[in-house]
Amino acid sequence: MNPTPEQADAVDSYGDGLDLALQAGAGCGKSSTLKLIAGSDRRRRMTYVAYNSSIAADARRSFPSNVMAKTGHGLAFDPKYGERLQRPRQTAHQAAQALDVRSILGIIGATPTVRTDLGQPKAMTSKVIMRAALDTIERYCHSADHEITAHHIPHYDGLTKRNPRGELEKLVLPVARAAWEDLKEDDSVLNLNHDHYLKMWALSKPTIPTDVVLLDEAQDTNDVLAAVLLHQEHAQRIAVGDSAQQIYSWRGANDALERFVRELGCPELTLSQSFRFGPAIASRANVWLRLIDAPLRLTGWESADSSVGPLDAPDAILCRSNAGAMGIVLEGLAAGRKVALVGGGSAIKQLAWAAEALQGGRPTDHPELMGFTSWDDVRQYAAEEDGSLKVLVKLVDEHGPARIVTAADGLVSEGQAELIVSTAHKSKGREWPAVRIHADFRAPKPDQRTGLVILPREEARLAYVAVTRAREQLDDTALAWVSTVTAVSE
């Protein structure tokens, strides 16, 4: 297949020796463009940095021999970490005992408490504190920061107001710092994971022995890896991705494409010809691209026969939240269909078990429910929040945790399924012939003061990802409210 004019421009810019940011829309051939670049100059050593191990493995098979394909973790890995990575799973309770959380905080006697947003005293057991400390380390490891600070502590529903947040920080921050010091030791009592050694590698300011760095999926690159690649001043750097598909900022990922342009002053080219779908679906995608003022608009593949409209039997249903996916799974199983859930049922089961614990008056360290002392508190908070928690409460109250767990155990593999269910986040990088968007993508409410309907930018990007998973048929009826949106917010 001959390169498009846009692909030819990208190869020419590489030949000029320029650092480059390449905006590639959904299905617009970014991988094939990188292969064209690699094949155009086989004399130079190139390092292709892939988003995950399966993409890296595919690249090793398909790229020219002058290209070394690795994930960021693959670049950072040292065999000395092997034994620590293979330890048995360590629960938050076991980690708290191994590190001796109570000793770190000087706790003698009663378990400390914090006041939740609803004013209820929540017991902060060593297990809960340790869970939050490990979450904090995870966010720190995704950042380019040198030290762990309070802003690395995640947002927990139910513990968001100033005083609850301040009390949480006093308990979590000292433990997170102590845990990180332990993890840096070869004989750590805590289990090492892949993000930990990537962070340690990044802090060492490494030099990658290569002439060219090719960064894929740059829009979702964590700051820790982006900083390493930006410091490879001896190499030509090319970042490829789609800023409109940046959907993981909530877990520390940022848009390296924007950083390449800003910090390297490099040109920004586009790939706008989609080979995944035809003009009808491209037109729906462009609605969202216009809304977020993206640097490109998609051109649908004229040879592809695609349509937009209601679907009775889609191949896949894409949901905004785990709770929304849970509801579709229950409906599908009740109708006697074979249902698969992308990523498996573990996340749903964990949520159900956490809800069951709160119903029984027991605490939970699940990140979505950790800030609550009882199921009634979740109900009250959900009624005020009007988001994904409301969907979860409705499902748990109607079906009960036990039925939800049973449903998760009744899922089949995608190859056996009559229906595939996915969250929009987990659908990224996937595609299906016929896709329906689920109604848990809720319309934003008008601002009471201004009357403006404002949608968070990342929510608009998530909708764009969802509608571009369809190849032939798209049912985006649930997103009809997009016409009412007057602005987007950061």
C-alpha positions in Angstrom: 0.0 0.0 0.0 1.4 3.4 -1.0 1.9 5.9 1.7 -0.6 8.8 2.0 0.7 12.3 1.4 0.6 12.9 5.2 2.7 9.7 5.8 5.2 10.8 3.1 5.5 14.2 4.9 6.3 12.4 8.1 9.0 10.3 6.5 10.5 13.4 4.9 10.5 15.3 8.2 12.4 12.4 9.7 14.9 12.5 6.9 15.5 16.2 7.7 16.8 15.1 11.1 14.0 16.8 13.0 12.5 15.9 16.3 8.8 15.4 15.5 5.3 15.2 17.1 2.9 13.3 14.9 -0.9 13.6 15.7 -2.5 10.4 14.4 -6.3 10.1 14.6 -8.2 6.9 15.3 -7.3 4.2 12.8 -5.0 6.5 10.8 -2.0 4.2 10.5 0.4 5.4 13.1 2.1 2.1 13.4 2.5 1.7 9.7 3.9 5.3 9.5 6.6 4.4 12.2 7.5 1.3 10.1 7.9 3.5 7.1 10.2 5.8 9.0 12.2 2.8 10.3 12.5 1.3 6.9 13.6 4.5 5.3 16.9 4.5 7.2 18.2 1.1 8.2 21.6 2.4 9.1 20.6 4.0 12.3 19.8 2.3 15.6 16.2 2.9 16.7 14.3 2.3 19.9 10.6 1.9 19.6 8.9 2.5 23.0 5.6 0.7 23.0 2.5 1.3 25.2 2.3 -2.4 26.4 4.1 -5.7 26.1 1.8 -7.1 23.4 2.4 -4.1 21.1 6.2 -4.4 21.7 6.1 -8.1 20.8 4.2 -7.3 17.6 6.7 -4.6 16.8 9.6 -7.0 17.2 8.0 -9.2 14.6 7.1 -6.5 12.1 9.7 -3.7 12.4 13.0 -3.8 10.6 16.0 -5.4 12.4 17.6 -2.0 13.2 14.7 -1.3 15.6 14.7 -2.5 19.2 11.1 -2.6 20.5 10.6 -2.3 24.3 8.1 -1.0 26.8 9.2 1.7 29.2 9.4 -1.0 31.8 11.5 -3.2 29.5 14.0 -0.4 29.1 14.2 0.0 32.9 14.3 -3.7 33.9 17.4 -5.1 35.6 17.6 -8.9 36.2 18.4 -8.2 39.9 14.7 -7.3 40.4 13.5 -10.8 39.2 13.4 -12.5 42.5 11.5 -9.7 44.2 9.0 -9.5 41.4 8.2 -13.2 41.8 7.3 -13.0 45.5 3.8 -14.2 46.5 1.1 -11.6 46.5 1.3 -9.3 49.5 -2.0 -7.8 50.8 -2.3 -4.4 52.2 -2.7 -6.0 55.7 0.5 -8.0 55.3 2.4 -5.0 54.0 1.2 -2.9 57.0 2.5 -5.6 59.3 5.8 -5.9 57.5 6.5 -2.2 57.5 5.0 -1.7 61.0 2.7 1.2 60.2 1.8 1.8 63.8 5.4 2.3 64.8 6.0 4.7 61.9 3.1 6.9 63.1 3.8 6.4 66.8 0.4 4.9 67.4 -0.1 3.4 70.8 -3.5 2.1 71.8 -6.7 3.0 69.9 -6.9 3.0 66.1 -6.8 6.6 64.7 -9.9 8.0 63.0 -10.6 10.7 60.5 -13.9 12.6 59.9 -15.4 11.9 56.5 -17.1 14.5 54.3 -20.4 13.4 55.9 -19.0 14.0 59.4 -18.8 10.4 60.4 -15.7 9.0 62.2 -13.9 6.5 60.0 -11.4 4.1 61.6 -8.1 4.3 59.8 -6.7 0.9 60.4 -3.1 0.1 59.5 -4.4 -1.8 56.5 -6.4 1.2 55.2 -3.5 3.6 55.8 -1.1 1.2 54.0 -3.5 0.8 51.0 -3.6 4.6 50.7 0.2 4.8 51.0 0.7 2.3 48.3 -1.7 4.2 46.0 0.3 7.3 46.8 3.5 5.6 45.8 1.9 4.5 42.5 1.0 8.1 41.6 4.5 9.3 42.6 6.0 6.6 40.4 4.0 7.9 37.4 5.2 11.4 38.0 8.5 13.1 37.1 8.7 14.4 40.7 11.8 13.7 42.9 10.0 13.6 46.2 6.7 12.2 47.5 4.4 15.0 48.6 0.7 15.4 49.6 -0.5 16.0 46.1 0.4 12.4 45.2 -2.2 11.1 47.7 -5.2 10.1 45.5 -8.7 11.6 45.6 -11.0 9.4 47.6 -14.8 10.0 47.4 -16.0 10.7 50.9 -12.6 12.3 52.0 -12.4 15.3 49.8 -13.1 18.3 52.1 -10.3 20.3 53.6 -10.3 18.8 57.1 -10.8 15.1 56.1 -8.1 15.5 53.5 -5.7 17.1 56.0 -6.2 14.4 58.5 -5.7 11.8 55.8 -2.4 13.4 54.7 -1.0 13.3 58.2 -1.5 9.5 58.4 -0.6 8.5 54.8 2.3 10.7 53.9 4.8 9.5 56.5 3.9 5.9 55.7 4.3 6.4 51.9 7.7 8.0 52.4 8.9 5.2 54.7 7.5 2.6 52.2 9.4 4.2 49.3 12.7 4.1 51.3 12.1 0.4 52.0 11.3 -0.4 48.3 14.7 1.2 47.2 16.5 -1.5 49.3 17.5 -4.8 47.7 16.1 -6.6 50.8 12.8 -4.7 51.0 10.1 -6.1 53.2 7.5 -4.7 50.7 6.9 -6.3 47.3 8.5 -4.5 44.4 6.4 -3.9 41.2 7.2 -2.8 37.7 6.4 0.9 38.3 8.7 1.0 41.3 11.9 0.0 39.3 10.9 2.2 36.4 10.8 5.2 38.8 14.2 4.2 40.3 15.7 3.9 36.8 14.3 7.4 35.8 15.7 9.0 38.9 19.2 7.7 37.8 19.0 9.9 34.7 19.7 7.1 32.2 21.0 7.4 28.7 19.4 5.1 26.1 22.0 3.7 23.6 20.2 4.6 20.4 20.2 7.1 17.5 16.4 7.5 17.3 13.6 7.2 19.8 10.1 6.3 18.5 7.5 6.9 21.2 4.1 5.3 20.5 0.8 6.2 22.2 2.5 9.4 23.4 -0.8 11.0 24.6 -0.9 8.5 27.5 2.7 8.5 28.5 3.4 8.9 32.2 5.5 11.9 33.1 8.2 9.7 34.5 8.9 8.1 31.1 8.3 11.3 29.1 11.0 13.1 31.1 13.5 10.3 30.4 12.8 10.4 26.7 13.0 14.2 26.5 16.4 14.1 28.1 17.8 11.9 25.4 19.4 14.9 23.7 21.9 12.7 21.7 19.0 11.1 19.8 16.3 12.2 17.3 13.0 11.9 19.0 9.6 11.2 17.3 6.4 11.0 19.4 3.3 9.6 17.8 -0.2 9.5 19.3 -3.6 11.2 19.4 -4.0 14.0 21.9 -7.8 13.5 21.6 -7.4 10.0 23.1 -5.7 11.1 26.3 -8.0 9.4 28.8 -5.7 8.3 31.6 -4.7 11.6 33.3 -6.6 10.4 36.4 -3.8 7.8 36.9 -0.9 10.1 36.1 -0.6 10.0 32.3 -0.1 13.2 30.4 0.2 14.2 26.8 3.8 13.8 25.8 3.0 15.1 22.3 2.2 18.5 23.8 5.5 18.4 25.8 7.5 17.5 22.7 6.2 20.5 20.9 6.6 22.8 23.9 10.0 21.7 25.1 11.7 20.7 21.9 10.1 23.2 19.6 9.5 20.4 17.1 7.0 20.5 14.2 3.6 18.9 14.7 2.3 16.9 11.7 -1.0 15.1 11.4 -2.4 11.8 10.1 -6.1 12.3 9.4 -7.0 9.5 6.9 -8.7 6.8 8.9 -8.6 3.2 7.5 -10.9 1.8 10.3 -14.2 3.2 9.2 -16.1 5.2 6.6 -17.3 8.8 6.4 -20.4 8.4 8.5 -18.5 7.3 11.7 -15.7 9.8 10.9 -18.4 12.5 11.0 -19.5 11.5 14.4 -15.9 11.4 15.7 -15.4 14.9 14.3 -18.2 16.3 16.4 -16.1 15.5 19.5 -12.8 16.7 17.9 -14.4 20.1 17.1 -15.7 20.3 20.7 -12.2 19.9 22.2 -10.6 22.0 19.4 -8.3 19.1 18.4 -5.5 19.7 15.9 -7.1 17.4 13.3 -10.3 16.2 11.7 -10.8 12.7 10.5 -11.4 11.7 6.9 -13.4 8.4 6.6 -12.2 5.7 4.3 -14.5 5.9 1.2 -14.2 2.2 0.6 -15.6 1.4 4.1 -19.3 1.0 4.3 -20.2 2.5 7.7 -23.5 3.7 9.2 -24.7 5.5 12.3 -28.1 4.7 14.0 -29.9 2.5 16.5 -28.6 -1.1 16.9 -30.7 -4.0 18.3 -27.8 -6.5 18.4 -24.4 -4.8 18.7 -21.2 -6.8 18.9 -20.0 -4.6 21.8 -21.5 -2.2 24.3 -19.2 0.4 25.7 -19.8 1.9 29.1 -18.6 4.9 31.0 -18.0 3.1 34.3 -17.5 -0.3 35.9 -20.9 0.0 37.5 -22.5 0.7 34.0 -20.7 -2.4 32.6 -21.9 -4.4 35.6 -25.5 -3.5 34.7 -25.2 -4.5 31.1 -23.6 -7.8 32.1 -26.5 -8.6 34.4 -29.0 -7.7 31.7 -27.3 -9.9 29.1 -27.0 -12.9 31.4 -30.6 -12.6 32.5 -31.6 -12.7 28.8 -29.6 -15.9 28.4 -26.8 -14.5 26.3 -23.2 -15.5 26.5 -21.4 -12.3 27.7 -17.7 -11.4 27.9 -16.3 -8.4 29.8 -13.1 -6.9 28.5 -10.5 -7.2 31.2 -12.5 -9.9 33.0 -14.8 -9.8 36.0 -12.2 -9.1 38.7 -12.9 -5.3 39.0 -16.7 -6.0 39.3 -16.2 -8.6 42.0 -13.9 -6.4 44.0 -16.5 -3.6 43.9 -19.3 -6.1 45.0 -17.2 -7.4 47.9 -16.4 -3.9 49.0 -20.1 -3.0 49.0 -20.9 -6.2 50.9 -18.3 -5.3 53.6 -19.8 -1.8 54.1 -23.3 -3.4 54.2 -22.1 -5.6 57.0 -20.5 -2.7 59.0 -17.0 -3.7 58.0 -14.4 -1.3 56.6 -13.0 -1.6 53.0 -9.8 -0.4 51.4 -11.3 -0.4 47.9 -10.3 2.9 46.4 -13.8 3.8 45.2 -15.4 3.1 48.6 -12.6 3.6 51.1 -13.9 7.0 52.2 -17.1 5.6 53.6 -18.0 4.0 56.9 -21.3 2.3 55.9 -23.4 1.5 52.8 -25.9 4.2 54.0 -23.1 6.8 53.7 -22.4 5.6 50.1 -26.1 6.0 49.3 -26.2 9.5 50.8 -23.0 10.6 49.0 -24.2 9.1 45.7 -27.5 11.0 45.9 -25.6 14.3 46.2 -22.8 13.4 43.7 -25.1 12.1 40.9 -22.4 10.1 39.1 -21.0 6.6 38.8 -21.6 5.9 42.5 -25.4 6.4 41.9 -25.3 3.6 39.3 -23.4 1.4 41.6 -25.8 1.9 44.5 -28.8 1.2 42.3 -27.3 -2.1 41.1 -26.2 -3.3 44.5 -29.5 -2.4 46.1 -31.5 -4.1 43.3 -29.4 -7.2 42.9 -27.2 -7.6 46.0 -23.4 -8.3 46.0 -23.8 -12.1 45.9 -25.7 -12.0 42.6 -23.2 -9.6 41.1 -20.3 -11.9 42.0 -22.2 -14.9 40.6 -22.7 -12.9 37.3 -19.0 -12.1 37.1 -18.2 -15.8 37.5 -20.6 -16.6 34.6 -18.7 -14.5 32.0 -17.3 -16.3 29.0 -14.2 -15.6 26.9 -14.5 -13.1 24.0 -14.2 -15.9 21.5 -17.3 -17.6 22.9 -19.3 -14.5 23.5 -22.5 -13.3 21.8 -22.0 -9.9 23.4 -18.8 -8.1 24.5 -19.1 -5.5 27.2 -16.3 -3.0 28.0 -15.7 0.2 29.8 -14.6 2.9 27.3 -11.2 3.0 29.0 -10.6 -0.7 28.4 -11.8 -0.4 24.8 -8.9 1.8 23.8 -6.8 0.1 21.1 -9.7 -2.2 20.3 -12.4 -2.2 17.5 -15.6 -4.1 16.7 -17.9 -4.2 13.6 -21.0 -2.9 15.5 -20.8 -0.8 18.7 -23.4 0.7 20.9 -22.6 3.5 23.5 -24.3 2.9 26.8 -26.5 5.5 28.5 -24.2 5.8 31.6 -22.3 8.5 29.6 -24.5 11.1 31.3 -25.2 14.6 30.0 -23.6 17.4 32.0 -26.0 19.6 33.9 -26.3 23.4 33.2 -24.3 25.6 35.6 -26.8 27.1 38.0 -25.1 30.5 37.9 -24.3 30.9 34.2 -26.6 28.4 32.5 -23.7 27.1 30.5 -23.5 23.3 29.9 -19.8 22.5 30.6 -18.3 19.1 29.9 -14.9 18.1 31.4 -12.4 17.8 28.5 -11.4 14.3 29.5 -15.0 13.2 29.3 -15.2 14.5 25.8 -12.0 12.6 24.9 -13.4 9.4 26.4 -16.6 9.8 24.2 -14.3 10.3 21.1 -12.5 7.0 22.0 -15.8 5.2 22.4 -17.3 6.3 19.1 -14.1 5.4 17.1 -14.1 1.8 18.2 -16.8 0.9 15.6 -15.8 -0.2 12.1 -19.1 -0.6 10.4 -22.0 0.4 12.6 -22.2 2.9 15.4 -25.2 3.5 17.8 -24.3 6.7 19.7 -27.8 7.6 20.6 -26.8 7.8 24.2 -24.5 10.7 23.3 -27.1 12.9 21.6 -26.8 15.4 24.4 -23.4 16.5 22.9 -25.4 19.2 20.9 -26.3 20.9 24.2 -22.7 21.3 25.4 -21.6 24.9 25.2 -18.0 24.6 26.6 -15.4 22.2 27.8 -13.3 22.6 31.0 -9.9 21.3 31.9 
